[in-house]
Structures are given as structure tokens and as C-alpha cells.
Amino acid sequence: MYQYKVFSQQDSLSGLFEPQKLEDTLNLYAKEGWRAISVASGQIVDHTEVRDEFVVVMEREVEKEKK
């Protein structure tokens, strides 16, 4: 069984693209067993503002719950 986590630069990286913060964030999750499996980018329209943003999909294997 797998568990998934999705985060964006708005969620985790103060809204700005900072490669070192991204690397630190990925390494922090890696220590907890997560691995990045997908990255996507696009433009987000928020009322009068358009911004470029990316999302990272993380995955880790978890033990099945015993019934």
C-alpha cells in the first residue's frame, strides 16, 4: 500500500522558487521515507493575478493495516 502527499511552492516554499529550499524540503521528506514521483508546472489564475507554480507528488510505502 502507498501513501501520497502533494505540495506546491505556495504550500511549502514561501511562494517563491528557491532551489535550495526545494532541495531541503525534498531531503526532509526523504528522511521520512517519501520520494518524489512527479513534478508538474502551470499557470495559476487568482482573480487578477497570474503566477507560475509547480506541484510535487510524493509517495511512500506503508504497511497494510492488519484486519
Phi, psi and omega in degrees: 000146181238152175243145183235150177221137179237131174220157180237172178295331176294322182288315194242347191233033177060017175084349180250148176278110178233106185308320181294320178294322177298313179300315179299318180296314179298319179293324177298313178294324179300323179295338178264007177096002180277152172221144179285128180245345180199146175225135178226150177230157179186178178259133179253128178258121182233093184057262183255000185249140173240128180224150174276137180213156175231156175236148178240131176257125180249153181220145169212149179277137177232154179290143175294142176289135178276132181258000000 
